[in-house]
Amino acid sequence: KNMSRYLCVLILLVSHAATSVRLPLTCSDLTYDNVFTLSHAGSHHFLSTNATQFGLGPLRYRQFSDWKPGGPLFLQLAQLSASVPTHIDDLGNSQYTWRPDFADWSGRVGALQVQQRVGYVAQDKILGLVHLNNSHPAKGPVTGMQLSGKVTNKITTCTITEAEGPNGEIGVNLALTATLPNLWGNPAEVLNLRVAILVNITKKMGGSVSINADEKEYSIHLPSLDHSGTVAIMLDIMEQQQQQEKEEKKEKEYHDYQTATFFSSLLTRTNPFSVTTSTVNHWLSLVKQPPLQLLPPPTAAGEGGGGGTAAVGGGGNHNNSTRTTSLLSTSSTLHYLRVYYNAWYQFWYNTEHSYANWTHTVITPSKSTYGRGMWLWDSGFHIMALLQSSPSSSSSLSSSSGSGGGMMMDGIQLAANQVKVLVHGSAIVHHLPREVWAKSVGNDIQPPGILTWASLLIYNKTGSLPFIQEIYSGLGSNNDWYYAHQDSNHDGLCEWAGTQSGWDTSPRWDHGPVEAIDLNCWLYLDQLYLAEMAKLLGKGSDVTKWKKKAEKTKQLIRNNLWDHTDGVYYDRIPKTKQFVKVRTPATYWAMLVGIASSSEASLMMKQFYNHSQLGTAYPMPCVSRSSPKFEPTNYWRGPTWINVNWLSLLAWKRYGYHKEAEQLRSDSVSLIGMHPVPREYYDPLTGAGLGAENYMWTGALYIVMTQEQSHPHLPCFNDESPP
């Protein structure tokens, strides 16, 4: 009975007045004309697309996607150009449509009409299909066409050689070595890649290859075009570990053969992208259905979901022939559902396969900006959403390549694996690390407590005591570590500053480390939940230890960080014991964990949630707008952060401020929905999206807040009364 429950994919038809929407949404419903990145679950890289250029765009690989190394791995993979009768390097009048499994272009310049579809067909394989049509052959053939690629100058060494497929296809093989500098003093990483690019053009047809090894670039020249033809471009990426020279040679030969064979098999399919399509659709089918009572009321019908523009090789979702996009008829309803399912798609997009320190599949905050690793408190927020998914029929995550379609993901197992990777990292640096990179583990910190909270939620969902047994020691050691290393004056209140806090550039630490209200509240929460874990494991002495520690932390916060004059909780400078009077939502952490008294909570709510403080048009700024240090677009010095909003509204709700909490939740959900993809943070005055695109915790918390809106009594903490 239970097995059939998990194996069954529910397709739900929702009627809303004159509106009908079929759930779950799939790739064909999630179309945009202003999204420009493609990847595959488990890939260590992503492809940038350009709405006005044909061919394969820049490829960014892991740390090549971050600001320190800078720039993509490839400036361009294979850009299409032609000289006669007209240049097509830049098609300003092209039509572009993105969807999760591929992107489509169509355009016309002079006599040349171009249609293109590009996407991942496996974890490390990218396919581009370009259909070229000479609409006026009487005026002569289109000549001078070529596909050209260029490697970034960040590459240490690059060897480019001609390649040939089993049927005479021409292309190039690239052997790349790059030294990737890590941030914050961690050891540099040496990256070795082999990249094979094949084109279904042969020398007999008039194709040729030219290589400029010094400039690290190549060109594949195409035959003259009299009528029409389709050019297929296959790119295969393989990362190699250190191996003996002989083994490398054997592996290279096998790799080249496999690439060419796989390429040939793709070209025989009606829709070579169908495996990726079905894999994304499977992931979307696992998620909890959106709260139907929150669907917006019907508006004027007429905006359909569409399936994107038609392109080479067929398209759409061939695995569900009963879907009809005509069912998606109301613009507001469709928009709401697209944002919801796109937030789930971000998990598929932002995963990276297990490798080195990534002992399991990890979720990066944003593959298109922070692809170098996973972060601690980001992972906590990610887990909150993943627990809204359903287990798949498989009991564990796996990664594969080739025609298998990449990764099959179980959301709850994926959530547990994030905890396991971070706890594994703690064994290396003796505390939970701020970030875990593939080849190194960061030695800095981020908020404690959130991972313990998330881990208990995983236990509540699964009942797995072995999971708690596996992680308990690492989580407990992390809490003890703070009092040994982050309490410089040994007064029992721990300190942090900058990136340690997650509020990296906040004016709260313009003058150095502080005894932070949020840090000490996180530690208190951590201690309460460690006591719960110890109870589950039958560790009576540990239960007593953590409860005593929590009570001490609670009294220290109440006696030392409350400002009776201003009526708020502030950070405090360790040496002078002076408050840092920068007003931020961090004061609400005392309500979040239940430390504030009811009268204190009342004072905080009156002073903060008003238009001169945090009540902006798109709330809440992370620094009060009345502060001289408020900068609405500067990272942690003023913008709205969705994770701060969510934790704050939980705090308000805990003290009975339900109306205010629901308003902030509604404002946050609406703000995220203003943009095609989740953003890292937002301008609190204009609502403009800022920072990274495809930002995972924003998408994750959209899911969580949407579900909480449909279940207003969903408890996130024990229902204990505030002190």
Secondary structure as the mmCIF struct_conf table of DSSP 4:
data_model
#
loop_
_struct_conf.conf_type_id
_struct_conf.id
_struct_conf.beg_label_comp_id
_struct_conf.beg_label_asym_id
_struct_conf.beg_label_seq_id
_struct_conf.end_label_comp_id
_struct_conf.end_label_asym_id
_struct_conf.end_label_seq_id
HELX_RH_AL_P HELX_RH_AL_P1 ASN A 2 LEU A 7
STRN STRN1 LEU A 12 HIS A 16
TURN_TY1_P TURN_TY1_P1 ALA A 17 ALA A 18
STRN STRN2 THR A 19 LEU A 23
BEND BEND1 PRO A 24 PRO A 24
HELX_RH_3T_P HELX_RH_3T_P1 CYS A 27 ASP A 29
STRN STRN3 TYR A 32 TYR A 32
BEND BEND2 ASP A 33 ASN A 34
STRN STRN4 THR A 37 LEU A 38
TURN_TY1_P TURN_TY1_P2 ALA A 41 ALA A 41
STRN STRN5 GLY A 42 GLY A 42
BEND BEND3 HIS A 44 HIS A 44
STRN STRN6 HIS A 45 SER A 48
TURN_TY1_P TURN_TY1_P3 ALA A 51 THR A 52
STRN STRN7 GLY A 55 LEU A 56
STRN STRN8 LEU A 59 TYR A 61
HELX_RH_3T_P HELX_RH_3T_P2 ARG A 62 SER A 65
BEND BEND4 ASP A 66 ASP A 66
TURN_TY1_P TURN_TY1_P4 TRP A 67 PRO A 69
BEND BEND5 GLY A 71 GLY A 71
BEND BEND6 LEU A 73 LEU A 73
STRN STRN9 PHE A 74 SER A 81
STRN STRN10 VAL A 84 VAL A 84
BEND BEND7 PRO A 85 PRO A 85
BEND BEND8 ASP A 89 ASP A 89
TURN_TY1_P TURN_TY1_P5 GLY A 92 ASN A 93
STRN STRN11 GLN A 95 ARG A 99
TURN_TY1_P TURN_TY1_P6 PRO A 100 ASP A 101
STRN STRN12 PHE A 102 VAL A 109
TURN_TY1_P TURN_TY1_P7 GLY A 110 ALA A 111
STRN STRN13 LEU A 112 ALA A 122
TURN_TY1_P TURN_TY1_P8 GLN A 123 ASP A 124
STRN STRN14 LYS A 125 ASN A 134
BEND BEND9 SER A 135 SER A 135
HELX_RH_3T_P HELX_RH_3T_P3 PRO A 137 LYS A 139
STRN STRN15 VAL A 142 THR A 143
STRN STRN16 GLN A 146 VAL A 151
TURN_TY1_P TURN_TY1_P9 ASN A 153 LYS A 154
BEND BEND10 THR A 156 THR A 156
STRN STRN17 THR A 157 GLU A 164
TURN_TY1_P TURN_TY1_P10 PRO A 166 ASN A 167
BEND BEND11 GLY A 168 GLY A 168
STRN STRN18 GLU A 169 LEU A 180
HELX_LH_PP_P HELX_LH_PP_P1 PRO A 181 ASN A 182
BEND BEND12 LEU A 183 LEU A 183
TURN_TY1_P TURN_TY1_P11 TRP A 184 GLY A 185
HELX_LH_PP_P HELX_LH_PP_P2 ASN A 186 ALA A 188
STRN STRN19 GLU A 189 THR A 202
HELX_RH_3T_P HELX_RH_3T_P4 LYS A 203 MET A 205
TURN_TY1_P TURN_TY1_P12 GLY A 206 GLY A 206
STRN STRN20 SER A 208 ASN A 212
TURN_TY1_P TURN_TY1_P13 ALA A 213 LYS A 216
STRN STRN21 GLU A 217 HIS A 221
HELX_LH_PP_P HELX_LH_PP_P3 LEU A 222 SER A 224
STRN STRN22 LEU A 225 LEU A 225
BEND BEND13 ASP A 226 HIS A 227
STRN STRN23 SER A 228 GLU A 239
BEND BEND14 GLN A 242 GLN A 242
HELX_RH_AL_P HELX_RH_AL_P2 GLU A 245 LEU A 267
TURN_TY1_P TURN_TY1_P14 THR A 268 THR A 268
BEND BEND15 ARG A 269 THR A 270
TURN_TY1_P TURN_TY1_P15 PRO A 272 PHE A 273
HELX_RH_AL_P HELX_RH_AL_P3 SER A 274 SER A 285
TURN_TY1_P TURN_TY1_P16 LEU A 286 LEU A 286
STRN STRN24 VAL A 287 VAL A 287
HELX_LH_PP_P HELX_LH_PP_P4 LYS A 288 PRO A 290
HELX_RH_3T_P HELX_RH_3T_P5 LEU A 292 LEU A 294
BEND BEND16 LEU A 295 LEU A 295
HELX_LH_PP_P HELX_LH_PP_P5 PRO A 296 PRO A 298
STRN STRN25 ALA A 301 ALA A 301
TURN_TY1_P TURN_TY1_P17 VAL A 312 GLY A 313
BEND BEND17 GLY A 316 GLY A 316
TURN_TY1_P TURN_TY1_P18 HIS A 318 ASN A 319
TURN_TY1_P TURN_TY1_P19 SER A 321 THR A 322
HELX_RH_3T_P HELX_RH_3T_P6 THR A 325 LEU A 327
STRN STRN26 LEU A 328 LEU A 328
STRN STRN27 THR A 330 THR A 330
HELX_RH_AL_P HELX_RH_AL_P4 SER A 331 ASN A 350
STRN STRN28 THR A 351 GLU A 352
STRN STRN29 TYR A 355 TYR A 355
TURN_TY1_P TURN_TY1_P20 ALA A 356 ASN A 357
STRN STRN30 TRP A 358 TRP A 358
BEND BEND18 HIS A 360 HIS A 360
STRN STRN31 VAL A 362 ILE A 363
BEND BEND19 PRO A 365 PRO A 365
TURN_TY1_P TURN_TY1_P21 LYS A 367 THR A 369
TURN_TY1_P TURN_TY1_P22 GLY A 371 ARG A 372
STRN STRN32 GLY A 373 TRP A 375
HELX_RH_AL_P HELX_RH_AL_P5 LEU A 376 LEU A 386
TURN_TY1_P TURN_TY1_P23 LEU A 387 GLN A 388
STRN STRN33 SER A 389 SER A 389
BEND BEND20 SER A 393 SER A 396
STRN STRN34 SER A 398 SER A 399
HELX_RH_3T_P HELX_RH_3T_P7 GLY A 402 GLY A 404
BEND BEND21 GLY A 406 GLY A 406
STRN STRN35 MET A 407 MET A 408
HELX_RH_AL_P HELX_RH_AL_P6 GLY A 411 VAL A 429
BEND BEND22 HIS A 430 HIS A 431
BEND BEND23 ARG A 434 ARG A 434
STRN STRN36 GLU A 435 TRP A 437
BEND BEND24 ALA A 438 LYS A 439
STRN STRN37 VAL A 441 VAL A 441
BEND BEND25 PRO A 448 GLY A 449
HELX_RH_AL_P HELX_RH_AL_P7 ILE A 450 THR A 462
HELX_RH_AL_P HELX_RH_AL_P8 LEU A 465 HIS A 485
BEND BEND26 GLN A 486 GLN A 486
TURN_TY1_P TURN_TY1_P24 SER A 488 ASN A 489
BEND BEND27 ASP A 491 GLY A 492
STRN STRN38 GLU A 495 TRP A 496
HELX_RH_3T_P HELX_RH_3T_P8 GLY A 498 GLN A 500
TURN_TY1_P TURN_TY1_P25 SER A 501 SER A 501
BEND BEND28 GLY A 502 GLY A 502
TURN_TY1_P TURN_TY1_P26 ASP A 504 THR A 505
HELX_RH_3T_P HELX_RH_3T_P9 PRO A 507 TRP A 509
TURN_TY1_P TURN_TY1_P27 ASP A 510 HIS A 511
BEND BEND29 GLY A 512 GLY A 512
STRN STRN39 VAL A 514 GLU A 515
HELX_RH_AL_P HELX_RH_AL_P9 ILE A 517 LEU A 536
TURN_TY1_P TURN_TY1_P28 LEU A 537 GLY A 538
HELX_RH_AL_P HELX_RH_AL_P10 GLY A 540 ASN A 560
BEND BEND30 LEU A 561 LEU A 561
STRN STRN40 TRP A 562 ASP A 563
TURN_TY1_P TURN_TY1_P29 HIS A 564 GLY A 567
STRN STRN41 VAL A 568 TYR A 569
STRN STRN42 ASP A 571 ARG A 572
TURN_TY1_P TURN_TY1_P30 PRO A 574 THR A 576
STRN STRN43 PHE A 579 VAL A 580
HELX_RH_3T_P HELX_RH_3T_P10 PRO A 585 TYR A 588
HELX_RH_AL_P HELX_RH_AL_P11 TRP A 589 LEU A 592
TURN_TY1_P TURN_TY1_P31 VAL A 593 GLY A 594
BEND BEND31 ALA A 596 ALA A 596
HELX_RH_AL_P HELX_RH_AL_P12 SER A 598 PHE A 608
BEND BEND32 TYR A 609 ASN A 610
TURN_TY1_P TURN_TY1_P32 HIS A 611 LEU A 614
BEND BEND33 ALA A 617 TYR A 618
STRN STRN44 PRO A 621 PRO A 621
BEND BEND34 CYS A 622 VAL A 623
TURN_TY1_P TURN_TY1_P33 ARG A 625 SER A 626
BEND BEND35 SER A 627 SER A 627
TURN_TY1_P TURN_TY1_P34 PRO A 628 LYS A 629
TURN_TY1_P TURN_TY1_P35 PRO A 632 THR A 633
BEND BEND36 ASN A 634 ASN A 634
HELX_RH_3T_P HELX_RH_3T_P11 TYR A 635 ARG A 637
BEND BEND37 GLY A 638 GLY A 638
STRN STRN45 THR A 640 THR A 640
HELX_RH_AL_P HELX_RH_AL_P13 ILE A 642 ARG A 654
TURN_TY1_P TURN_TY1_P36 TYR A 655 GLY A 656
HELX_RH_AL_P HELX_RH_AL_P14 HIS A 658 GLY A 673
TURN_TY1_P TURN_TY1_P37 MET A 674 MET A 674
BEND BEND38 HIS A 675 VAL A 677
STRN STRN46 ARG A 679 TYR A 682
TURN_TY1_P TURN_TY1_P38 PRO A 684 THR A 686
STRN STRN47 GLY A 689 GLU A 693
BEND BEND39 ASN A 694 ASN A 694
HELX_RH_AL_P HELX_RH_AL_P15 MET A 696 SER A 710
BEND BEND40 HIS A 711 HIS A 711
TURN_TY1_P TURN_TY1_P39 PRO A 712 HIS A 713
BEND BEND41 CYS A 716 PHE A 717
HELX_LH_PP_P HELX_LH_PP_P6 GLU A 720 PRO A 722
#
